[in-house]
């Protein structure tokens, strides 16, 4: 940044020097580092042409870290959608264990029918309050249909 400021101030032609005579690395008595030579004699870095100094400096120093993050994020982009689907479906499928236990009681004839109907009503109420995105509403409707099927089977046994 100092070399760029010096070029901006002193690179014009003057009475005693030509354009871009100062600052230069040709007349230096000491060895000049490659970075210093590039800063004085070269063009500004690519990012510095379009971004402020602090942002381009950060990008130049952090390119390895940013590259590593991109390498890590690419596999994660394949993992996140199935994980999201699993979490949404889990909201619905956790009630199937309760429905299965009620259905087992109906099949084995255990439990009071009114009590089983109350459990089914409670399960139906909970299923109606469960919210899922529209893309996964099919699982919720399937659960509600299965609850109704068990209720119809229980009422059919009661009538018989």
N, C-alpha and C positions, 0 to 999 in steps of 0.2 A: 504494500500500500504506500510505503514511503517512496519507493522507486516510481510508482505511478504518479504520485503527487509531484515528485521532482521533474518527471518528464512533462507533466502538464504545465509547470511553471517555467522550466528552463529549456525546453526542446526547440523553441522558436529560434530563428536566425537572429543574431545580434550584430553589433559593430565588430566584435572580435571573434565570432564563431559562426559556423554554418548551422543549418537546421539539424537537429539531433546530434550535435557534437557533445552536448552535456545533458544528462549523465551518459557515460559510455563505459564499457569494460575494456576497450582496446588499450588505453593508456594506464591501466592499473598496474602497480608494481607488485601487488599481492595477488595470489590466486583467487579467482572468483568462483563461488560455488555454482553448480548448474542452475539452482533455483534463482540465484541472484542474476545470472546471465539471462535467464529466460524472462525474469521480471523487467530487466532494463532493456534488453534488445528485442525481445519477442512481443507478441501481441498479448493482450490480457486473456486469461483463461476463458474457456467457452462459457461457463456459467456466469462469469463476472460481466459478460456483455449484456446479459438479460436480467440478472438478479442483483440485489444489493450485495456489497462486499461480505457482510456477515453471513448471508444465506449461501453465497457461492463458496465461501470458505468452509462452512459447515458441510456442504455437499461434497467438497473435495476431500475432506477429512473423514467423512462418514460413509463413503461409497461402499466400503467393505461391509459395514454393519447393515446398511440399507439392502445390499445384495443378499446378505444372510437372512434378513427378515423376509425378503421376497421369496427366498428358497423355502423358508419355513411356512409361509402363508399359502403357498401353492398346494401342498398336501392338505393343509387345514381346510382349504376351500372345497375339498372333496369329502371331508369328514363332517363338516358342519350341517349340510342339508339332511343327510340321514339321521344325524343326532337330533335335529329339530323335529323331524318326522316321528322319531321314536318317542320324544318327550310329549308331543301332542297326542299320539296314540295311547301313550301310557295313562293319560288322564281318563280315557274311556275304558281301556282294558282292565284297569284295576278293579272295576265294579263287576267284572265277569266272575271273579272268584266268589264274591258274595252271591251272585245269581246262581252259580254252580252249586253252592252249598244249599240254597233254598230249593233248587231243583232236585238235589239228592234227597232232601227231606220229603219232598212230594213223592218221589219214586218209591221210597222205602215206607211211606205212610207214617213217618215220624212227625211229631209236632201237631199242634192244633191248626186247623185250616184257617181260622180267623187270624191267628197269629202269623201264619205264613202269608196271608193276604196283606196284613199290615206291613210285614217286611217287604213285600213286593211293592206296595204303595210308597214306602219310604225310599226304596231303591229307585223307583220311577221318579220320585220328586228330586232326588239327588241327580239323576241322569238329566232331568230337564233343566237343572241349574248349572250343569257343566257346560262351559263355553269352549268351543273349538273353532278354528278358522274354517271358512267355507270349504276349502279344499279337503278337509278331513271330516266333514259333517256326515259322510257316509257311515263311518264307524259308530258315530253317536246314534244315528237312526237305526242301525243294525242292533245296537244294544237295546234301544227302546222296543223294537219289534220282538226281540228275544224275551224281554220282560213280559210283553203282552202274550207271547206264546205260552210261557210258563203259567201266567195267570189264567189263560183259557184252559190249559190242561188241569189246573187245580180246581177251577169251577166245574169242569166236566166231571172230575172225580167226585165232587161234592154232589152234583145232580144224580150221579149214578149211585 
